Amino acid sequence: MGLTFVVKVGKKRVITIPKAIADELGIYEGCRVKMFIEGNKLVIEPIRDAIWLSIHGEKLAKITLRELESTSIEEQEKYVGKQ
């Protein structure tokens, strides 16, 4: 079952996520989480931002450095114009 902790619900129904669980899931101060009910369980799931996804997320396509540079130049020319 992995990491398991018993925590107490505080004032205003505040629940503190234990550090070990937060670290394991990449939950940090200021990040957003999604909460939902699954059967009779409360599920808390981190919402991944673009930076996290770019580093840790599933890779859907491959691009070479040459293709990336070419696309970058094309996009810059749209905004700056050809020099």
C-alpha positions in Angstrom: 0.0 0.0 0.0 3.0 2.3 0.1 3.3 5.2 2.6 0.5 5.3 5.1 -0.1 7.9 7.8 -2.9 8.8 10.2 -3.5 12.5 10.4 -5.9 14.6 12.5 -8.4 17.0 10.9 -7.8 20.4 12.4 -9.8 23.6 12.7 -11.8 24.4 9.6 -11.3 20.8 8.5 -7.6 21.5 7.6 -5.6 18.3 6.8 -1.8 18.5 6.8 -0.1 16.3 4.2 2.9 14.5 5.8 6.2 15.6 4.4 7.1 12.1 3.2 3.9 11.9 1.1 4.3 15.4 -0.2 7.9 14.7 -1.2 6.9 11.4 -2.9 4.2 13.1 -5.0 6.0 16.4 -5.7 3.5 18.4 -3.7 4.9 21.7 -2.4 3.7 24.9 -0.9 1.6 26.9 -3.5 1.0 24.0 -5.9 -2.5 23.1 -6.8 -4.2 19.8 -6.0 -7.5 18.2 -7.2 -9.7 16.6 -4.6 -12.5 14.2 -5.4 -14.5 11.3 -3.8 -13.9 7.8 -5.2 -16.4 5.4 -3.5 -16.0 6.2 0.2 -12.5 7.6 -0.1 -11.1 11.1 -0.5 -8.5 11.3 -3.2 -6.0 14.2 -3.4 -4.1 14.4 -6.7 -1.5 17.0 -7.6 -2.2 19.1 -10.7 1.0 19.2 -12.7 2.2 22.5 -14.2 3.9 22.8 -17.6 7.4 22.8 -16.1 6.8 19.6 -14.2 5.3 17.9 -17.2 8.2 18.9 -19.4 10.6 17.3 -17.0 8.7 14.3 -15.7 5.7 13.8 -17.9 5.2 11.3 -20.6 6.9 12.1 -23.9 4.5 12.2 -26.7 6.8 13.1 -29.6 10.4 13.5 -30.4 12.1 16.5 -31.9 15.6 17.0 -32.9 17.7 20.0 -31.9 17.8 21.1 -35.6 14.0 21.0 -35.8 13.6 22.9 -32.6 16.0 25.6 -33.8 14.3 25.9 -37.1 10.9 26.3 -35.5 12.3 28.9 -33.1 13.7 31.0 -35.9 10.4 30.8 -37.8 8.5 32.0 -34.7 11.0 34.8 -34.0 10.7 36.0 -37.6 6.9 36.3 -37.2 7.4 38.8 -34.3 10.6 40.5 -35.2 10.7 40.2 -39.0 13.7 39.1 -41.0 16.9 40.9 -40.2 
